[in-house]
Amino acid sequence: MKILNFELDTDLLQVNQNSLIDTMKLAVYDANLELFEQISFENDLAFSEPALFFYFLGKDLCLNVIRPHITRPSKTGSF
């Protein structure tokens, strides 16, 4: 598959996508067995949900991106 001037190896893309989904399955299993048991193990779409990525990766990442932009209120209560 070619997009603009880039050639994509679709087989490699699929292998990496499957590996990422397997990693998310393991992460959910380790973090919350009850939740893991409620999700169909065969449902790869559920394990590629962006909310799961945020749950495991986003908390720290989000804080690191947002923290420099947060201004603390002054003693007068205004920003």
mmCIF file of the N, C-alpha and C atoms, coordinates in Angstrom:
data_MODEL
# 
_entry.id   MODEL 
# 
loop_
_atom_site.group_PDB 
_atom_site.id 
_atom_site.type_symbol 
_atom_site.label_atom_id 
_atom_site.label_alt_id 
_atom_site.label_comp_id 
_atom_site.label_asym_id 
_atom_site.label_entity_id 
_atom_site.label_seq_id 
_atom_site.pdbx_PDB_ins_code 
_atom_site.Cartn_x 
_atom_site.Cartn_y 
_atom_site.Cartn_z 
_atom_site.occupancy 
_atom_site.B_iso_or_equiv 
_atom_site.pdbx_formal_charge 
_atom_site.auth_seq_id 
_atom_site.auth_comp_id 
_atom_site.auth_asym_id 
_atom_site.auth_atom_id 
_atom_site.pdbx_PDB_model_num 
ATOM 1   N N  . MET A 1 1  ? 0.850   -1.165  0.000  1.00 0.00 ? 1  MET A N  1 
ATOM 2   C CA . MET A 1 1  ? 0.000   0.000   0.000  1.00 0.00 ? 1  MET A CA 1 
ATOM 3   C C  . MET A 1 1  ? 0.900   1.234   0.000  1.00 0.00 ? 1  MET A C  1 
ATOM 4   N N  . LYS A 1 2  ? 0.558   2.213   -0.820 1.00 0.00 ? 2  LYS A N  1 
ATOM 5   C CA . LYS A 1 2  ? 1.370   3.415   -0.902 1.00 0.00 ? 2  LYS A CA 1 
ATOM 6   C C  . LYS A 1 2  ? 0.505   4.626   -0.571 1.00 0.00 ? 2  LYS A C  1 
ATOM 7   N N  . ILE A 1 3  ? 0.978   5.429   0.358  1.00 0.00 ? 3  ILE A N  1 
ATOM 8   C CA . ILE A 1 3  ? 0.322   6.681   0.732  1.00 0.00 ? 3  ILE A CA 1 
ATOM 9   C C  . ILE A 1 3  ? 1.335   7.790   0.526  1.00 0.00 ? 3  ILE A C  1 
ATOM 10  N N  . LEU A 1 4  ? 0.980   8.731   -0.340 1.00 0.00 ? 4  LEU A N  1 
ATOM 11  C CA . LEU A 1 4  ? 1.903   9.798   -0.741 1.00 0.00 ? 4  LEU A CA 1 
ATOM 12  C C  . LEU A 1 4  ? 3.197   9.157   -1.219 1.00 0.00 ? 4  LEU A C  1 
ATOM 13  N N  . ASN A 1 5  ? 4.303   9.457   -0.593 1.00 0.00 ? 5  ASN A N  1 
ATOM 14  C CA . ASN A 1 5  ? 5.585   8.871   -0.988 1.00 0.00 ? 5  ASN A CA 1 
ATOM 15  C C  . ASN A 1 5  ? 6.032   7.753   -0.054 1.00 0.00 ? 5  ASN A C  1 
ATOM 16  N N  . PHE A 1 6  ? 5.105   7.249   0.756  1.00 0.00 ? 6  PHE A N  1 
ATOM 17  C CA . PHE A 1 6  ? 5.460   6.231   1.737  1.00 0.00 ? 6  PHE A CA 1 
ATOM 18  C C  . PHE A 1 6  ? 4.866   4.889   1.339  1.00 0.00 ? 6  PHE A C  1 
ATOM 19  N N  . GLU A 1 7  ? 5.677   3.879   1.444  1.00 0.00 ? 7  GLU A N  1 
ATOM 20  C CA . GLU A 1 7  ? 5.237   2.515   1.180  1.00 0.00 ? 7  GLU A CA 1 
ATOM 21  C C  . GLU A 1 7  ? 4.951   1.841   2.516  1.00 0.00 ? 7  GLU A C  1 
ATOM 22  N N  . LEU A 1 8  ? 3.743   1.314   2.680  1.00 0.00 ? 8  LEU A N  1 
ATOM 23  C CA . LEU A 1 8  ? 3.371   0.650   3.924  1.00 0.00 ? 8  LEU A CA 1 
ATOM 24  C C  . LEU A 1 8  ? 3.391   -0.859  3.736  1.00 0.00 ? 8  LEU A C  1 
ATOM 25  N N  . ASP A 1 9  ? 4.019   -1.528  4.655  1.00 0.00 ? 9  ASP A N  1 
ATOM 26  C CA . ASP A 1 9  ? 4.024   -2.981  4.662  1.00 0.00 ? 9  ASP A CA 1 
ATOM 27  C C  . ASP A 1 9  ? 2.805   -3.414  5.477  1.00 0.00 ? 9  ASP A C  1 
ATOM 28  N N  . THR A 1 10 ? 1.727   -3.760  4.790  1.00 0.00 ? 10 THR A N  1 
ATOM 29  C CA . THR A 1 10 ? 0.476   -4.066  5.483  1.00 0.00 ? 10 THR A CA 1 
ATOM 30  C C  . THR A 1 10 ? 0.596   -5.309  6.361  1.00 0.00 ? 10 THR A C  1 
ATOM 31  N N  . ASP A 1 11 ? 1.432   -6.257  5.975  1.00 0.00 ? 11 ASP A N  1 
ATOM 32  C CA . ASP A 1 11 ? 1.629   -7.443  6.817  1.00 0.00 ? 11 ASP A CA 1 
ATOM 33  C C  . ASP A 1 11 ? 2.284   -7.062  8.142  1.00 0.00 ? 11 ASP A C  1 
ATOM 34  N N  . LEU A 1 12 ? 3.304   -6.221  8.064  1.00 0.00 ? 12 LEU A N  1 
ATOM 35  C CA . LEU A 1 12 ? 3.976   -5.765  9.277  1.00 0.00 ? 12 LEU A CA 1 
ATOM 36  C C  . LEU A 1 12 ? 3.042   -4.916  10.134 1.00 0.00 ? 12 LEU A C  1 
ATOM 37  N N  . LEU A 1 13 ? 2.236   -4.107  9.489  1.00 0.00 ? 13 LEU A N  1 
ATOM 38  C CA . LEU A 1 13 ? 1.260   -3.293  10.205 1.00 0.00 ? 13 LEU A CA 1 
ATOM 39  C C  . LEU A 1 13 ? 0.285   -4.170  10.981 1.00 0.00 ? 13 LEU A C  1 
ATOM 40  N N  . GLN A 1 14 ? -0.210  -5.226  10.358 1.00 0.00 ? 14 GLN A N  1 
ATOM 41  C CA . GLN A 1 14 ? -1.144  -6.144  11.008 1.00 0.00 ? 14 GLN A CA 1 
ATOM 42  C C  . GLN A 1 14 ? -0.486  -6.882  12.175 1.00 0.00 ? 14 GLN A C  1 
ATOM 43  N N  . VAL A 1 15 ? 0.755   -7.318  11.994 1.00 0.00 ? 15 VAL A N  1 
ATOM 44  C CA . VAL A 1 15 ? 1.480   -8.005  13.071 1.00 0.00 ? 15 VAL A CA 1 
ATOM 45  C C  . VAL A 1 15 ? 1.650   -7.079  14.270 1.00 0.00 ? 15 VAL A C  1 
ATOM 46  N N  . ASN A 1 16 ? 2.021   -5.838  14.020 1.00 0.00 ? 16 ASN A N  1 
ATOM 47  C CA . ASN A 1 16 ? 2.218   -4.886  15.119 1.00 0.00 ? 16 ASN A CA 1 
ATOM 48  C C  . ASN A 1 16 ? 0.904   -4.513  15.786 1.00 0.00 ? 16 ASN A C  1 
ATOM 49  N N  . GLN A 1 17 ? -0.158  -4.399  14.996 1.00 0.00 ? 17 GLN A N  1 
ATOM 50  C CA . GLN A 1 17 ? -1.466  -4.106  15.572 1.00 0.00 ? 17 GLN A CA 1 
ATOM 51  C C  . GLN A 1 17 ? -1.916  -5.249  16.476 1.00 0.00 ? 17 GLN A C  1 
ATOM 52  N N  . ASN A 1 18 ? -1.731  -6.478  16.022 1.00 0.00 ? 18 ASN A N  1 
ATOM 53  C CA . ASN A 1 18 ? -2.088  -7.642  16.842 1.00 0.00 ? 18 ASN A CA 1 
ATOM 54  C C  . ASN A 1 18 ? -1.256  -7.701  18.116 1.00 0.00 ? 18 ASN A C  1 
ATOM 55  N N  . SER A 1 19 ? 0.007   -7.365  18.016 1.00 0.00 ? 19 SER A N  1 
ATOM 56  C CA . SER A 1 19 ? 0.878   -7.359  19.185 1.00 0.00 ? 19 SER A CA 1 
ATOM 57  C C  . SER A 1 19 ? 0.421   -6.306  20.203 1.00 0.00 ? 19 SER A C  1 
ATOM 58  N N  . LEU A 1 20 ? 0.034   -5.158  19.709 1.00 0.00 ? 20 LEU A N  1 
ATOM 59  C CA . LEU A 1 20 ? -0.453  -4.097  20.598 1.00 0.00 ? 20 LEU A CA 1 
ATOM 60  C C  . LEU A 1 20 ? -1.756  -4.511  21.285 1.00 0.00 ? 20 LEU A C  1 
ATOM 61  N N  . ILE A 1 21 ? -2.647  -5.135  20.556 1.00 0.00 ? 21 ILE A N  1 
ATOM 62  C CA . ILE A 1 21 ? -3.907  -5.603  21.138 1.00 0.00 ? 21 ILE A CA 1 
ATOM 63  C C  . ILE A 1 21 ? -3.638  -6.683  22.188 1.00 0.00 ? 21 ILE A C  1 
ATOM 64  N N  . ASP A 1 22 ? -2.721  -7.592  21.916 1.00 0.00 ? 22 ASP A N  1 
ATOM 65  C CA . ASP A 1 22 ? -2.369  -8.619  22.903 1.00 0.00 ? 22 ASP A CA 1 
ATOM 66  C C  . ASP A 1 22 ? -1.780  -7.990  24.159 1.00 0.00 ? 22 ASP A C  1 
ATOM 67  N N  . THR A 1 23 ? -0.983  -6.947  23.984 1.00 0.00 ? 23 THR A N  1 
ATOM 68  C CA . THR A 1 23 ? -0.412  -6.238  25.130 1.00 0.00 ? 23 THR A CA 1 
ATOM 69  C C  . THR A 1 23 ? -1.517  -5.587  25.961 1.00 0.00 ? 23 THR A C  1 
ATOM 70  N N  . MET A 1 24 ? -2.511  -5.007  25.300 1.00 0.00 ? 24 MET A N  1 
ATOM 71  C CA . MET A 1 24 ? -3.617  -4.380  26.021 1.00 0.00 ? 24 MET A CA 1 
ATOM 72  C C  . MET A 1 24 ? -4.450  -5.427  26.751 1.00 0.00 ? 24 MET A C  1 
ATOM 73  N N  . LYS A 1 25 ? -4.629  -6.602  26.153 1.00 0.00 ? 25 LYS A N  1 
ATOM 74  C CA . LYS A 1 25 ? -5.362  -7.680  26.823 1.00 0.00 ? 25 LYS A CA 1 
ATOM 75  C C  . LYS A 1 25 ? -4.653  -8.072  28.116 1.00 0.00 ? 25 LYS A C  1 
ATOM 76  N N  . LEU A 1 26 ? -3.355  -8.204  28.044 1.00 0.00 ? 26 LEU A N  1 
ATOM 77  C CA . LEU A 1 26 ? -2.575  -8.557  29.229 1.00 0.00 ? 26 LEU A CA 1 
ATOM 78  C C  . LEU A 1 26 ? -2.637  -7.452  30.276 1.00 0.00 ? 26 LEU A C  1 
ATOM 79  N N  . ALA A 1 27 ? -2.576  -6.201  29.834 1.00 0.00 ? 27 ALA A N  1 
ATOM 80  C CA . ALA A 1 27 ? -2.624  -5.071  30.766 1.00 0.00 ? 27 ALA A CA 1 
ATOM 81  C C  . ALA A 1 27 ? -3.966  -5.019  31.495 1.00 0.00 ? 27 ALA A C  1 
ATOM 82  N N  . VAL A 1 28 ? -5.063  -5.220  30.760 1.00 0.00 ? 28 VAL A N  1 
ATOM 83  C CA . VAL A 1 28 ? -6.391  -5.227  31.396 1.00 0.00 ? 28 VAL A CA 1 
ATOM 84  C C  . VAL A 1 28 ? -6.506  -6.405  32.347 1.00 0.00 ? 28 VAL A C  1 
ATOM 85  N N  . TYR A 1 29 ? -6.019  -7.552  31.946 1.00 0.00 ? 29 TYR A N  1 
ATOM 86  C CA . TYR A 1 29 ? -6.049  -8.742  32.801 1.00 0.00 ? 29 TYR A CA 1 
ATOM 87  C C  . TYR A 1 29 ? -5.304  -8.483  34.108 1.00 0.00 ? 29 TYR A C  1 
ATOM 88  N N  . ASP A 1 30 ? -4.123  -7.897  34.018 1.00 0.00 ? 30 ASP A N  1 
ATOM 89  C CA . ASP A 1 30 ? -3.324  -7.616  35.212 1.00 0.00 ? 30 ASP A CA 1 
ATOM 90  C C  . ASP A 1 30 ? -3.944  -6.529  36.090 1.00 0.00 ? 30 ASP A C  1 
ATOM 91  N N  . ALA A 1 31 ? -4.571  -5.543  35.467 1.00 0.00 ? 31 ALA A N  1 
ATOM 92  C CA . ALA A 1 31 ? -5.080  -4.400  36.220 1.00 0.00 ? 31 ALA A CA 1 
ATOM 93  C C  . ALA A 1 31 ? -6.444  -4.650  36.838 1.00 0.00 ? 31 ALA A C  1 
ATOM 94  N N  . ASN A 1 32 ? -7.301  -5.392  36.125 1.00 0.00 ? 32 ASN A N  1 
ATOM 95  C CA . ASN A 1 32 ? -8.668  -5.533  36.604 1.00 0.00 ? 32 ASN A CA 1 
ATOM 96  C C  . ASN A 1 32 ? -9.273  -6.822  36.034 1.00 0.00 ? 32 ASN A C  1 
ATOM 97  N N  . LEU A 1 33 ? -9.132  -7.895  36.757 1.00 0.00 ? 33 LEU A N  1 
ATOM 98  C CA . LEU A 1 33 ? -9.598  -9.203  36.292 1.00 0.00 ? 33 LEU A CA 1 
ATOM 99  C C  . LEU A 1 33 ? -11.112 -9.195  36.084 1.00 0.00 ? 33 LEU A C  1 
ATOM 100 N N  . GLU A 1 34 ? -11.836 -8.513  36.941 1.00 0.00 ? 34 GLU A N  1 
ATOM 101 C CA . GLU A 1 34 ? -13.299 -8.459  36.806 1.00 0.00 ? 34 GLU A CA 1 
ATOM 102 C C  . GLU A 1 34 ? -13.703 -7.807  35.478 1.00 0.00 ? 34 GLU A C  1 
ATOM 103 N N  . LEU A 1 35 ? -13.061 -6.717  35.134 1.00 0.00 ? 35 LEU A N  1 
ATOM 104 C CA . LEU A 1 35 ? -13.327 -6.063  33.857 1.00 0.00 ? 35 LEU A CA 1 
ATOM 105 C C  . LEU A 1 35 ? -12.924 -6.974  32.696 1.00 0.00 ? 35 LEU A C  1 
ATOM 106 N N  . PHE A 1 36 ? -11.767 -7.598  32.812 1.00 0.00 ? 36 PHE A N  1 
ATOM 107 C CA . PHE A 1 36 ? -11.279 -8.491  31.766 1.00 0.00 ? 36 PHE A CA 1 
ATOM 108 C C  . PHE A 1 36 ? -12.285 -9.600  31.478 1.00 0.00 ? 36 PHE A C  1 
ATOM 109 N N  . GLU A 1 37 ? -12.894 -10.137 32.505 1.00 0.00 ? 37 GLU A N  1 
ATOM 110 C CA . GLU A 1 37 ? -13.851 -11.231 32.337 1.00 0.00 ? 37 GLU A CA 1 
ATOM 111 C C  . GLU A 1 37 ? -15.149 -10.773 31.682 1.00 0.00 ? 37 GLU A C  1 
ATOM 112 N N  . GLN A 1 38 ? -15.440 -9.477  31.724 1.00 0.00 ? 38 GLN A N  1 
ATOM 113 C CA . GLN A 1 38 ? -16.664 -8.953  31.117 1.00 0.00 ? 38 GLN A CA 1 
ATOM 114 C C  . GLN A 1 38 ? -16.491 -8.624  29.639 1.00 0.00 ? 38 GLN A C  1 
ATOM 115 N N  . ILE A 1 39 ? -15.257 -8.525  29.175 1.00 0.00 ? 39 ILE A N  1 
ATOM 116 C CA . ILE A 1 39 ? -14.984 -8.213  27.780 1.00 0.00 ? 39 ILE A CA 1 
ATOM 117 C C  . ILE A 1 39 ? -14.679 -9.517  27.046 1.00 0.00 ? 39 ILE A C  1 
ATOM 118 N N  . SER A 1 40 ? -15.281 -9.692  25.885 1.00 0.00 ? 40 SER A N  1 
ATOM 119 C CA . SER A 1 40 ? -14.998 -10.874 25.080 1.00 0.00 ? 40 SER A CA 1 
ATOM 120 C C  . SER A 1 40 ? -13.534 -10.849 24.649 1.00 0.00 ? 40 SER A C  1 
ATOM 121 N N  . PHE A 1 41 ? -12.813 -11.903 24.984 1.00 0.00 ? 41 PHE A N  1 
ATOM 122 C CA . PHE A 1 41 ? -11.387 -11.979 24.666 1.00 0.00 ? 41 PHE A CA 1 
ATOM 123 C C  . PHE A 1 41 ? -11.147 -11.893 23.161 1.00 0.00 ? 41 PHE A C  1 
ATOM 124 N N  . GLU A 1 42 ? -12.094 -12.344 22.376 1.00 0.00 ? 42 GLU A N  1 
ATOM 125 C CA . GLU A 1 42 ? -11.954 -12.343 20.916 1.00 0.00 ? 42 GLU A CA 1 
ATOM 126 C C  . GLU A 1 42 ? -12.290 -10.983 20.300 1.00 0.00 ? 42 GLU A C  1 
ATOM 127 N N  . ASN A 1 43 ? -12.794 -10.048 21.084 1.00 0.00 ? 43 ASN A N  1 
ATOM 128 C CA . ASN A 1 43 ? -13.200 -8.742  20.571 1.00 0.00 ? 43 ASN A CA 1 
ATOM 129 C C  . ASN A 1 43 ? -11.994 -7.795  20.529 1.00 0.00 ? 43 ASN A C  1 
ATOM 130 N N  . ASP A 1 44 ? -11.228 -7.878  19.454 1.00 0.00 ? 44 ASP A N  1 
ATOM 131 C CA . ASP A 1 44 ? -10.034 -7.038  19.324 1.00 0.00 ? 44 ASP A CA 1 
ATOM 132 C C  . ASP A 1 44 ? -10.375 -5.554  19.291 1.00 0.00 ? 44 ASP A C  1 
ATOM 133 N N  . LEU A 1 45 ? -11.554 -5.222  18.771 1.00 0.00 ? 45 LEU A N  1 
ATOM 134 C CA . LEU A 1 45 ? -11.965 -3.822  18.713 1.00 0.00 ? 45 LEU A CA 1 
ATOM 135 C C  . LEU A 1 45 ? -12.074 -3.227  20.124 1.00 0.00 ? 45 LEU A C  1 
ATOM 136 N N  . ALA A 1 46 ? -12.590 -4.002  21.060 1.00 0.00 ? 46 ALA A N  1 
ATOM 137 C CA . ALA A 1 46 ? -12.712 -3.519  22.441 1.00 0.00 ? 46 ALA A CA 1 
ATOM 138 C C  . ALA A 1 46 ? -11.341 -3.264  23.057 1.00 0.00 ? 46 ALA A C  1 
ATOM 139 N N  . PHE A 1 47 ? -10.371 -4.117  22.733 1.00 0.00 ? 47 PHE A N  1 
ATOM 140 C CA . PHE A 1 47 ? -9.041  -3.973  23.312 1.00 0.00 ? 47 PHE A CA 1 
ATOM 141 C C  . PHE A 1 47 ? -8.176  -2.956  22.567 1.00 0.00 ? 47 PHE A C  1 
ATOM 142 N N  . SER A 1 48 ? -8.699  -2.404  21.481 1.00 0.00 ? 48 SER A N  1 
ATOM 143 C CA . SER A 1 48 ? -7.990  -1.326  20.796 1.00 0.00 ? 48 SER A CA 1 
ATOM 144 C C  . SER A 1 48 ? -8.688  0.011   21.026 1.00 0.00 ? 48 SER A C  1 
ATOM 145 N N  . GLU A 1 49 ? -9.584  0.050   21.987 1.00 0.00 ? 49 GLU A N  1 
ATOM 146 C CA . GLU A 1 49 ? -10.318 1.255   22.344 1.00 0.00 ? 49 GLU A CA 1 
ATOM 147 C C  . GLU A 1 49 ? -9.355  2.323   22.882 1.00 0.00 ? 49 GLU A C  1 
ATOM 148 N N  . PRO A 1 50 ? -9.387  3.531   22.335 1.00 0.00 ? 50 PRO A N  1 
ATOM 149 C CA . PRO A 1 50 ? -8.487  4.599   22.798 1.00 0.00 ? 50 PRO A CA 1 
ATOM 150 C C  . PRO A 1 50 ? -8.589  4.891   24.296 1.00 0.00 ? 50 PRO A C  1 
ATOM 151 N N  . ALA A 1 51 ? -9.770  4.678   24.879 1.00 0.00 ? 51 ALA A N  1 
ATOM 152 C CA . ALA A 1 51 ? -9.925  4.924   26.319 1.00 0.00 ? 51 ALA A CA 1 
ATOM 153 C C  . ALA A 1 51 ? -9.028  4.005   27.149 1.00 0.00 ? 51 ALA A C  1 
ATOM 154 N N  . LEU A 1 52 ? -8.816  2.789   26.670 1.00 0.00 ? 52 LEU A N  1 
ATOM 155 C CA . LEU A 1 52 ? -7.911  1.876   27.382 1.00 0.00 ? 52 LEU A CA 1 
ATOM 156 C C  . LEU A 1 52 ? -6.475  2.382   27.324 1.00 0.00 ? 52 LEU A C  1 
ATOM 157 N N  . PHE A 1 53 ? -6.087  2.898   26.167 1.00 0.00 ? 53 PHE A N  1 
ATOM 158 C CA . PHE A 1 53 ? -4.734  3.444   26.044 1.00 0.00 ? 53 PHE A CA 1 
ATOM 159 C C  . PHE A 1 53 ? -4.550  4.621   26.996 1.00 0.00 ? 53 PHE A C  1 
ATOM 160 N N  . PHE A 1 54 ? -5.566  5.477   27.097 1.00 0.00 ? 54 PHE A N  1 
ATOM 161 C CA . PHE A 1 54 ? -5.479  6.606   28.016 1.00 0.00 ? 54 PHE A CA 1 
ATOM 162 C C  . PHE A 1 54 ? -5.400  6.109   29.454 1.00 0.00 ? 54 PHE A C  1 
ATOM 163 N N  . TYR A 1 55 ? -6.178  5.083   29.778 1.00 0.00 ? 55 TYR A N  1 
ATOM 164 C CA . TYR A 1 55 ? -6.185  4.564   31.145 1.00 0.00 ? 55 TYR A CA 1 
ATOM 165 C C  . TYR A 1 55 ? -4.794  4.102   31.562 1.00 0.00 ? 55 TYR A C  1 
ATOM 166 N N  . PHE A 1 56 ? -4.097  3.412   30.660 1.00 0.00 ? 56 PHE A N  1 
ATOM 167 C CA . PHE A 1 56 ? -2.784  2.880   31.006 1.00 0.00 ? 56 PHE A CA 1 
ATOM 168 C C  . PHE A 1 56 ? -1.632  3.835   30.731 1.00 0.00 ? 56 PHE A C  1 
ATOM 169 N N  . LEU A 1 57 ? -1.749  4.655   29.716 1.00 0.00 ? 57 LEU A N  1 
ATOM 170 C CA . LEU A 1 57 ? -0.635  5.513   29.312 1.00 0.00 ? 57 LEU A CA 1 
ATOM 171 C C  . LEU A 1 57 ? -0.913  6.996   29.502 1.00 0.00 ? 57 LEU A C  1 
ATOM 172 N N  . GLY A 1 58 ? -2.165  7.360   29.403 1.00 0.00 ? 58 GLY A N  1 
ATOM 173 C CA . GLY A 1 58 ? -2.515  8.765   29.306 1.00 0.00 ? 58 GLY A CA 1 
ATOM 174 C C  . GLY A 1 58 ? -2.434  9.574   30.568 1.00 0.00 ? 58 GLY A C  1 
ATOM 175 N N  . LYS A 1 59 ? -2.617  8.952   31.718 1.00 0.00 ? 59 LYS A N  1 
ATOM 176 C CA . LYS A 1 59 ? -2.635  9.734   32.948 1.00 0.00 ? 59 LYS A CA 1 
ATOM 177 C C  . LYS A 1 59 ? -1.331  10.507  33.111 1.00 0.00 ? 59 LYS A C  1 
ATOM 178 N N  . ASP A 1 60 ? -0.222  9.814   33.052 1.00 0.00 ? 60 ASP A N  1 
ATOM 179 C CA . ASP A 1 60 ? 1.075   10.479  33.200 1.00 0.00 ? 60 ASP A CA 1 
ATOM 180 C C  . ASP A 1 60 ? 1.395   11.348  31.994 1.00 0.00 ? 60 ASP A C  1 
ATOM 181 N N  . LEU A 1 61 ? 1.089   10.840  30.810 1.00 0.00 ? 61 LEU A N  1 
ATOM 182 C CA . LEU A 1 61 ? 1.359   11.594  29.592 1.00 0.00 ? 61 LEU A CA 1 
ATOM 183 C C  . LEU A 1 61 ? 0.556   12.888  29.573 1.00 0.00 ? 61 LEU A C  1 
ATOM 184 N N  . CYS A 1 62 ? -0.704  12.792  29.930 1.00 0.00 ? 62 CYS A N  1 
ATOM 185 C CA . CYS A 1 62 ? -1.572  13.967  29.946 1.00 0.00 ? 62 CYS A CA 1 
ATOM 186 C C  . CYS A 1 62 ? -1.051  14.990  30.949 1.00 0.00 ? 62 CYS A C  1 
ATOM 187 N N  . LEU A 1 63 ? -0.666  14.550  32.111 1.00 0.00 ? 63 LEU A N  1 
ATOM 188 C CA . LEU A 1 63 ? -0.138  15.478  33.118 1.00 0.00 ? 63 LEU A CA 1 
ATOM 189 C C  . LEU A 1 63 ? 1.137   16.144  32.644 1.00 0.00 ? 63 LEU A C  1 
ATOM 190 N N  . ASN A 1 64 ? 1.999   15.400  31.971 1.00 0.00 ? 64 ASN A N  1 
ATOM 191 C CA . ASN A 1 64 ? 3.251   15.979  31.483 1.00 0.00 ? 64 ASN A CA 1 
ATOM 192 C C  . ASN A 1 64 ? 3.019   17.004  30.386 1.00 0.00 ? 64 ASN A C  1 
ATOM 193 N N  . VAL A 1 65 ? 1.980   16.814  29.586 1.00 0.00 ? 65 VAL A N  1 
ATOM 194 C CA . VAL A 1 65 ? 1.675   17.753  28.514 1.00 0.00 ? 65 VAL A CA 1 
ATOM 195 C C  . VAL A 1 65 ? 0.945   18.975  29.054 1.00 0.00 ? 65 VAL A C  1 
ATOM 196 N N  . ILE A 1 66 ? 0.029   18.767  29.979 1.00 0.00 ? 66 ILE A N  1 
ATOM 197 C CA . ILE A 1 66 ? -0.812  19.856  30.472 1.00 0.00 ? 66 ILE A CA 1 
ATOM 198 C C  . ILE A 1 66 ? -0.138  20.667  31.573 1.00 0.00 ? 66 ILE A C  1 
ATOM 199 N N  . ARG A 1 67 ? 0.628   20.009  32.430 1.00 0.00 ? 67 ARG A N  1 
ATOM 200 C CA . ARG A 1 67 ? 1.205   20.678  33.597 1.00 0.00 ? 67 ARG A CA 1 
ATOM 201 C C  . ARG A 1 67 ? 1.906   22.000  33.272 1.00 0.00 ? 67 ARG A C  1 
ATOM 202 N N  . PRO A 1 68 ? 2.732   22.082  32.225 1.00 0.00 ? 68 PRO A N  1 
ATOM 203 C CA . PRO A 1 68 ? 3.411   23.356  31.949 1.00 0.00 ? 68 PRO A CA 1 
ATOM 204 C C  . PRO A 1 68 ? 2.448   24.491  31.603 1.00 0.00 ? 68 PRO A C  1 
ATOM 205 N N  . HIS A 1 69 ? 1.227   24.158  31.220 1.00 0.00 ? 69 HIS A N  1 
ATOM 206 C CA . HIS A 1 69 ? 0.264   25.179  30.802 1.00 0.00 ? 69 HIS A CA 1 
ATOM 207 C C  . HIS A 1 69 ? -0.697  25.581  31.913 1.00 0.00 ? 69 HIS A C  1 
ATOM 208 N N  . ILE A 1 70 ? -0.590  24.928  33.044 1.00 0.00 ? 70 ILE A N  1 
ATOM 209 C CA . ILE A 1 70 ? -1.479  25.249  34.161 1.00 0.00 ? 70 ILE A CA 1 
ATOM 210 C C  . ILE A 1 70 ? -0.899  26.417  34.937 1.00 0.00 ? 70 ILE A C  1 
ATOM 211 N N  . THR A 1 71 ? -1.716  27.413  35.137 1.00 0.00 ? 71 THR A N  1 
ATOM 212 C CA . THR A 1 71 ? -1.284  28.541  35.955 1.00 0.00 ? 71 THR A CA 1 
ATOM 213 C C  . THR A 1 71 ? -1.953  28.420  37.309 1.00 0.00 ? 71 THR A C  1 
ATOM 214 N N  . ARG A 1 72 ? -1.209  28.680  38.306 1.00 0.00 ? 72 ARG A N  1 
ATOM 215 C CA . ARG A 1 72 ? -1.749  28.600  39.657 1.00 0.00 ? 72 ARG A CA 1 
ATOM 216 C C  . ARG A 1 72 ? -2.462  29.904  39.991 1.00 0.00 ? 72 ARG A C  1 
ATOM 217 N N  . PRO A 1 73 ? -3.567  29.823  40.716 1.00 0.00 ? 73 PRO A N  1 
ATOM 218 C CA . PRO A 1 73 ? -4.257  31.046  41.104 1.00 0.00 ? 73 PRO A CA 1 
ATOM 219 C C  . PRO A 1 73 ? -3.366  31.905  42.005 1.00 0.00 ? 73 PRO A C  1 
ATOM 220 N N  . SER A 1 74 ? -3.464  33.189  41.819 1.00 0.00 ? 74 SER A N  1 
ATOM 221 C CA . SER A 1 74 ? -2.692  34.075  42.689 1.00 0.00 ? 74 SER A CA 1 
ATOM 222 C C  . SER A 1 74 ? -3.380  34.151  44.038 1.00 0.00 ? 74 SER A C  1 
ATOM 223 N N  . LYS A 1 75 ? -2.747  34.802  44.967 1.00 0.00 ? 75 LYS A N  1 
ATOM 224 C CA . LYS A 1 75 ? -3.307  34.890  46.324 1.00 0.00 ? 75 LYS A CA 1 
ATOM 225 C C  . LYS A 1 75 ? -4.625  35.682  46.326 1.00 0.00 ? 75 LYS A C  1 
ATOM 226 N N  . THR A 1 76 ? -4.857  36.465  45.285 1.00 0.00 ? 76 THR A N  1 
ATOM 227 C CA . THR A 1 76 ? -6.095  37.247  45.219 1.00 0.00 ? 76 THR A CA 1 
ATOM 228 C C  . THR A 1 76 ? -7.238  36.414  44.654 1.00 0.00 ? 76 THR A C  1 
ATOM 229 N N  . GLY A 1 77 ? -6.937  35.227  44.171 1.00 0.00 ? 77 GLY A N  1 
ATOM 230 C CA . GLY A 1 77 ? -7.980  34.347  43.668 1.00 0.00 ? 77 GLY A CA 1 
ATOM 231 C C  . GLY A 1 77 ? -8.176  34.428  42.171 1.00 0.00 ? 77 GLY A C  1 
ATOM 232 N N  . SER A 1 78 ? -7.461  35.329  41.484 1.00 0.00 ? 78 SER A N  1 
ATOM 233 C CA . SER A 1 78 ? -7.586  35.406  40.044 1.00 0.00 ? 78 SER A CA 1 
ATOM 234 C C  . SER A 1 78 ? -6.423  34.662  39.382 1.00 0.00 ? 78 SER A C  1 
ATOM 235 N N  . PHE A 1 79 ? -6.583  34.341  38.120 1.00 0.00 ? 79 PHE A N  1 
ATOM 236 C CA . PHE A 1 79 ? -5.551  33.594  37.400 1.00 0.00 ? 79 PHE A CA 1 
ATOM 237 C C  . PHE A 1 79 ? -4.530  34.514  36.793 1.00 0.00 ? 79 PHE A C  1 
# 
